[in-house]
């Protein structure tokens, strides 16, 4: 059977991301995709090798988009400014692209995902080291701490858990500055 004209792997992944944005990653099924794209489920197999392949492509695409947004945010910036921009880019990506963000957190067996994940870690660790927040020895620990802070923040935003009137961006900035201050003190004590 030849592939349906006008249907592509990219279109399928984009449709899957839209479903994931609205219903979460568990809402992405072959039945939901075929309904959204107005095709029969077997037509999808001409372009992608099942649901796991769709999840893998979503993960790779989500990681790549996150990497691009983070890299763009820190161009020609240093210190707190670079870290605040990076943090805001991460949170913005997660809030604006919940489907891709959820997929980016998946553990997939794919070399492309591994490479992009390593690039994301390298951006963060390099910023932390170059700006004196961490040493080579502590950079991964600091990166994990920052990722945990940002993931928690985005999760609370997604659940609409910040109900008070104070500005959420100011709360993020305060949290990042406090985290960086602690890293700076710790880095001086380690050296």
N, C-alpha and C positions, 0 to 999 in steps of 0.2 A: 504494500500500500504506500503510495507516495504522500509526502507531507502536504497538508492543506495549504493552499496558496494564501499568503497573508498572515499565517500563523508562524511564530518563531519562538525560540527558547526565551529570548529577552521579553517578549510579550507575555509569556506564561509566568516568568519570574516577577515581572511588574504586577501582573494580576494577583499573583500569590501575595505579594507585599501589600497590596490594597486590602485583600481579605485579612491578612495578619494585622494590619493597622486597625481594622474595625472589630475583628473577632478574636484576635490573638493568634498565635502560631498554631494552636490546636484546631482552629477553624479552617486552616488550609488543608483541604482534602481534594482528591481528584474529582469528586462529585461537585464540590463547591467551585472548583476552577472551571470545570466543563460548563457548569451552569452560567458562571460569570462571563465566560468567553463565548457562550452560545455554540459549543461544539460537543460532540459525543466524547466520552472519556477515552475511547481508543485513539482518537485523533491526537490527544496529548502525547501519547507514547511515540509518535513519529518525531517528536522534538525533544523529549526528555524521558529519562529512564526511571519513571516512577516517583513516588512521593519523597523518598529519601534524597533523590537527585535534586528535586525542587528545593528541599530544605538546605541541601549543600550549596546550591546556587544562591539562595537567599542569604546564607551565612557569608559566603565570599563577597557578594555584592554589598551586604550590610557593613562588613569589615572595611571594604574598600572605600565606601562612602564616608564612614566614620574617620578613616585615615585621612582622606582628602580634606574633610572639614577641619580636623584637628591641625593638619599641616598648614592649611591656609590661614588659620587663626593666629599662628605664632610667627608668621613671616616678619622678619626684622624687628622682633620684640625681645626683651630681656627681662630677667628678674620677675618680680611679682606680676608685672603687666603681662608677660608671656604666660605665666601659670594661670592667671585669672582668665585670659583669653582662651587658653586651652580648655579650662574647666567649663567655661560658658559654651564653647563649641560642642563639647561632649554632651552637656545637658540639653542644649538646643537640638542636637541630632536625635537624641533619645526621645525627646518630647514631640518633635516634628515627624519622626519616622519610627513609630513604635514597633511596627512589624519588622523592619530591617534591624532595629536595635535588638529586639528579642532574638532574631535569627543570628545576629552577630555574637550572641552569648552562647550559642550552641557549640558543643564539642563535635566537630566533624573531622573525618579522616580525609583531608584534602590538602595537598601541598600548597595550593594557592592561599588557602585560609591560614596555613602555618606561616607563610611568608609575610602576608599582610599583618597578621597578629604580631609577628616579630618587629615589623616596621613601626607599628603603633607603640609597642613597648620601648623601642629604641628612641622614638621622638620624646617620650616622657622621661626616660632615664637620662638622655642627653641633656634635656632642659634642667633637670634636677641637679645633675653634676656640674654643668657649665655655670649655673647660677648659685652654686654653693649650698644648696639645700641637702645634698647627699654626696656620699663618696662612692667610688666604684663598689665598695663593699656593701653599702646600705641602699643603693639605688633601687634594686628590685623590691626590697621591703617597703621603701617609700612609695614606689609605683603601685604596689598592691594596696597600700593604705589610701592613696589618692583614688584609685579605681573604686575601692569599697565606699569611700565617702561619696563619690559622684554617682555610683549606682544606687546607693541608698537615697540620695537626693532625688534622682530621677524617678525612682519607684514611688516615693512619697508624692511627687508632683503628679504622676500618672494616676495615683489613687485619690487625688484631690485632698490630700491630708493636711496641706498647709492652709488652714481656714482663717487664720488671723489676717488683719489688714496690712501688716508689715510687708514690704516689698520682697518678693522671693529672690530676686537678683541680688539684693543687698544681703540677704541671708546667705546666699551662696558665696558671695564675695567675703563676707565675714568668716564663714567656715573655712574657706581656702586660705585666707590670710592667717587664721589661727593655726591651721595645719602646717603652713609653711614656716611660721614662727617657731613652732615646736620642732620641725625638721632642722631649722637653722641652729637652734640650741643644741639639739642632739648631735648634729654634724660637728659642731665645735668641740663637744665633749669626746667624740670618737677620735678626732684627729689628734 
